[in-house]
Amino acid sequence: MILVTAATEFEMNAFLEAMDALDLSQTKGLSSNSWRALVTGVGPVLTTLNLTRFLCETTETIDGIINFGVAGAYFLPQNTSARQPQLLDVCVAERDLFGDLGICMGDAGIEYFREDLVEHLVFELGNPLFSSSTAVLENNGIAYLSGTFITVHSVTGKKARGDWLQKRWDGLCENMEGAAAAQVCKTFGVELFQLRCVSNMVEDRNPLNWRLQEACEKAGMIVKMIVEETQREMKCKKMAT
């Protein structure tokens, strides 16, 4: 069974509408025969709390977790050969990390804590679920960018901070939950795939430029496709054994 997680009901509803499952609107534990859905709450703390509680309490076998939602895309350096992410681009995480877990040094950025103090700072997300999910995207002609996601405790509201984070980690986009979900999944030995659609650029904050609703809808439709094809593949494997 696949567990689908999102930070907010607003994001999750896009997936549920795509699955024609809004009649299951008890947002803390939505279910179907082949998938479960969990609204974790916003930020690393609620994500860790609610995802850990779910995994401890469930009696079902969770084969993998798909974390999805919206993200803010960083501006890449002008001298890079990588494609600059744009609004409504689909992004998938090769790794996620805690981007502001350390000492704030103002204009000098962040002095990060040693990993022996925080256990893990960076989480690599290359796994079979990543491979099968990106294969679904490719087989259906869905363009996507992949790279480093940066999880922050507070959304970046100034381009200067975003530029520093991007340069420090070669970041693609930022979110508030991914590294926390990755840490929980590492602890429980569950594979994680993270997909986000760009709702805004990491610039001096200007909500007039956001495309939040469209980004949610696009992410929800794509996750629906991944869930359906992943479950189909799992059923075929079980029938073959």
Number of C-alpha atoms within 10 A of each C-alpha: 18 19 22 25 24 25 23 15 17 15 22 25 21 24 29 20 15 17 17 11 14 16 9 13 13 12 16 14 12 19 17 12 6 15 18 17 24 23 25 27 21 15 20 22 15 16 24 22 15 17 21 17 11 15 17 10 9 9 8 9 10 15 16 21 23 22 24 27 30 30 29 26 28 27 20 19 13 8 6 8 8 11 8 15 20 16 19 23 20 24 26 23 24 18 21 28 26 24 25 19 17 14 11 12 9 8 9 9 16 18 12 15 15 12 10 8 8 12 10 14 20 19 21 15 20 14 12 13 20 21 11 16 23 20 14 20 17 12 9 11 9 13 11 16 16 15 15 23 35 28 24 21 16 11 15 19 13 13 16 15 19 25 19 17 23 24 15 12 13 17 24 26 31 29 27 25 29 33 29 24 29 26 21 18 19 15 10 12 11 15 19 27 27 27 26 30 30 28 25 24 23 24 19 13 15 12 10 7 12 17 17 20 13 17 24 25 22 21 25 27 16 22 26 18 17 19 21 15 15 20 16 12 13 14 12 11 10 8 8 7 5
